[in-house]
């Protein structure tokens, strides 16, 4: 039916099949190499045990409750709204002026 000589002369067999093998084989090879890269990144991203304890979901509610208790102790009724300096104003001079205005009012 087909002899070897005819297949060697066929351009599809001569150029197309190796090209398809290269593309498909390269895809599998790249997948393996990129998986190695992501596995290495996971190993490098290991957290500190102290930071991991803070992020741990079981302890998260405890941290929120502690912060809530701290906020309850603050006197939020006695705060004053002080405007910050504009970019063209001298910040230290303006802050001193604001502090002196607050002390005069009290």
Secondary structure, DSSP 8 states (H G I E B T S, - for coil): ---HHHHHH-HIIIIIHHHHHHHHHHHHHHHHHHHHHHHHHHHHT---HHHHHHH-HHHHHHHHHHHHHHHHHS-GGG--------TTS-HHHHHHHHHHHHHHH-
